[in-house]
């Protein structure tokens, strides 16, 4: 029995945004058994979010420039198959629409054969620079959400 690959119920809204990036497994990421140590997967998710941000204008430095933070408040992984040194893997990062002010990302990591090796999700909330949770989207995020709703993102 496999693990669920879809973690968020699709709400009424725009099509999810998807970015994909290849990545090579480095020697320092494998354990004594010759497979990627489970503690490395959060950095794979981060690699996916960085490429996603570059693709859709939601870069980490943009958050800083707008005095916004988006801390991860939830993270989950499901492991299907091991990844090994020197394999080229693919990280697919999907942002799912939410009426709530949050970022619901799901991830799929596939091995060199294209088979699912791991999947998971993260949930990020928005805060100001002092860590106070935002309940109303700041202009930068409101603009991003509006463009997404209007289909103006590169899909």
QUIURMO-V32292 format. One record per pair of residues at least 6 apart in sequence whose ideal C-beta (glycine too) atoms are under 6 Angstrom apart, sorted by the first residue. I is the first residue (numbers start at 1). J is the second residue. Records with the same first field share a line. If there is no record, write none. Layout:
BEGIN
I->J, J
END
This chain:
BEGIN
3->78
5->119
7->106, 121
8->96, 104
11->97
13->97
14->97, 148, 149
16->94, 96
17->56, 95, 153
18->94
19->51, 52, 55, 93
20->92
21->51, 91
22->88, 90
23->47, 89, 91
24->88
25->36, 83, 85, 87
27->85
29->36, 40
30->36, 85
31->37
34->84
35->82, 84
36->83
41->77
44->91, 109
45->107
47->91
48->91, 93, 107
52->93
53->59
56->153
63->70
66->140
67->129
68->126, 138
69->127
70->124, 126
72->122, 124
73->123, 125
74->123
75->122
76->120, 121
77->120
78->119
79->118
80->116, 117
81->117
83->89, 111, 117
87->112
88->112
89->109, 111
90->110
91->109
92->108
93->105, 107
94->106
95->105
96->104
98->104
101->126, 137
102->123, 125
103->124
104->123
105->122
106->121
107->120
108->119
109->117, 118
110->116
111->117
125->133
126->134
127->133
147->153
END
